[in-house]
Amino acid sequence: MLINNNDDFPQKGRTFFSANGKEFEVAQVGHGNEMNQMLDYVHGYLFSANALLDQLEENKKYTTKESIQHYLNIYAMPIIFMYRQYLELSLKEIYLEYSDASFEEQDEKSFNLRYLFDKKLKLNFQNEKINLYNLKERMIEIEDFLCYVMPLLDIKKQITQ
């Protein structure tokens, strides 16, 4: 591969996070009250995974089967990570909101779904197949469940106070 003088390489002084940009380029992080921020943060993972799968579904109309399978393979781990992160954060939110216990994060068991390799650089997955659309359907069911559980827990919390 030849290096072109026009290539943009990292340069000293450039920042990753900039508040400048055109309309609909800049996200406002940390907006609203604490509950709205948490809900947006948590649901961002769910919505992002769903959006990737929705885009793949739309592309099926215009693309070959081989191309769709290629993108399913590429997006599998990011989609699984986003769904897993959504679940973890949702459960942590419920735990922190409705439990009197202090939260101690224990993350030993969740390592495999976050990373392609384990700590010894051994692959966590070996030719495993995962139906991402089935996973999406299960996540929608869990989202519906969590939407109903949280108000019930709010009522219980108010009654016991």
Beta strands, then each sheet from edge to edge (+ up, - down):
end
